[in-house]
Amino acid sequence: MSEFNKLMNFVKRTTALSQISGSLGWDQETMMAKGSIAQRSQWMGHIESTIHDRKTDPRIAEWLNLIDIKKLTLADTAQIKHIKRDYDRSVKIPSDRIFACNYNLT
């Protein structure tokens, strides 16, 4: 499997986790059962922490460095630029702050 394909598979799975988190957030705002906020906050904190860990995984930097963008399509090149920008932003946030920042449960 090429480095590009490894990166894209990893990003697709991370994106799926982000979508799940979004669904949990939507449910929380619209029809979550009363009295379940503490548990939901824990779930969301843990999933956001997992997403951040994936977004800052050192393999992303390795894959990005090994991909020859000259061999990619214009659309694939744009995706690589987006992934690199997201990675560069994500690594600036310490992992131990994700749970506390989003859900203030520390």
C-alpha positions as CSV (number, residue, x, y, z in Angstrom):
1,M,0.0,0.0,0.0
2,S,1.4,3.4,-0.9
3,E,2.1,6.1,1.7
4,F,-0.7,8.2,0.2
5,N,-3.2,5.3,0.6
6,K,-2.0,4.7,4.2
7,L,-2.5,8.3,5.0
8,M,-5.9,8.5,3.4
9,N,-7.2,5.4,5.2
10,F,-6.0,6.8,8.5
11,V,-7.6,10.2,7.8
12,K,-10.9,8.5,6.7
13,R,-11.1,6.7,10.0
14,T,-10.3,9.8,12.0
15,T,-13.0,11.7,10.1
16,A,-15.5,9.0,10.9
17,L,-14.7,9.4,14.6
18,S,-15.3,13.2,14.2
19,Q,-18.7,12.5,12.6
20,I,-19.6,10.2,15.5
21,S,-18.6,13.0,17.9
22,G,-20.8,15.4,16.0
23,S,-23.7,13.1,16.3
24,L,-23.2,12.8,20.0
25,G,-23.2,16.6,20.2
26,W,-26.3,16.9,18.1
27,D,-28.1,14.4,20.3
28,Q,-26.9,16.2,23.4
29,E,-28.5,19.5,22.1
30,T,-31.7,18.0,20.9
31,M,-33.0,14.9,22.7
32,M,-30.6,13.6,25.3
33,A,-32.2,12.1,28.3
34,K,-32.3,14.3,31.4
35,G,-29.6,13.5,33.9
36,S,-27.2,12.0,31.5
37,I,-25.0,15.1,30.9
38,A,-22.1,13.8,33.1
39,Q,-21.8,10.5,31.2
40,R,-22.2,12.2,27.8
41,S,-19.5,14.7,28.7
42,Q,-17.2,11.9,29.6
43,W,-17.9,10.1,26.3
44,M,-17.4,13.2,24.3
45,G,-14.2,14.1,26.1
46,H,-12.8,10.7,25.5
47,I,-13.7,10.6,21.8
48,E,-12.3,14.1,21.3
49,S,-9.1,13.1,23.0
50,T,-8.9,10.0,20.8
51,I,-9.5,12.2,17.7
52,H,-6.8,14.6,18.8
53,D,-4.3,11.7,19.3
54,R,-5.1,10.5,15.8
55,K,-4.8,14.0,14.3
56,T,-1.3,14.4,16.0
57,D,-0.1,10.9,15.3
58,P,3.6,11.1,14.2
59,R,2.9,8.7,11.3
60,I,1.0,11.6,9.6
61,A,4.2,13.6,9.4
62,E,6.1,10.6,8.1
63,W,3.5,9.8,5.4
64,L,3.4,13.5,4.4
65,N,7.2,13.6,4.0
66,L,7.3,10.4,2.0
67,I,4.5,11.3,-0.5
68,D,5.7,12.7,-3.8
69,I,3.0,15.3,-4.6
70,K,4.3,15.6,-8.2
71,K,2.8,12.2,-8.8
72,L,-0.7,13.1,-7.4
73,T,-3.8,14.5,-9.1
74,L,-4.7,18.1,-8.4
75,A,-7.5,16.9,-6.1
76,D,-5.2,14.6,-4.2
77,T,-2.6,17.4,-3.8
78,A,-5.3,19.7,-2.4
79,Q,-6.2,16.9,0.1
80,I,-2.6,16.6,1.2
81,K,-2.4,20.4,1.8
82,H,-5.5,20.3,3.9
83,I,-4.3,17.3,5.9
84,K,-0.9,19.0,6.5
85,R,-2.6,22.2,7.6
86,D,-4.9,20.3,10.0
87,Y,-1.9,18.3,11.3
88,D,0.2,21.5,11.8
89,R,-2.7,23.1,13.8
90,S,-3.5,20.1,15.8
91,V,0.1,19.5,17.1
92,K,0.1,22.9,18.7
93,I,-2.6,21.8,21.2
94,P,-1.3,19.6,24.0
95,S,-3.2,16.3,24.3
96,D,-3.8,16.7,28.0
97,R,-5.8,19.9,27.3
98,I,-8.4,18.5,24.9
99,F,-10.7,16.8,27.4
100,A,-10.4,19.7,29.9
101,C,-10.9,22.4,27.2
102,N,-14.0,20.9,25.6
103,Y,-15.8,19.7,28.7
104,N,-14.3,21.5,31.7
105,L,-14.4,18.4,33.9
106,T,-11.0,18.5,35.4
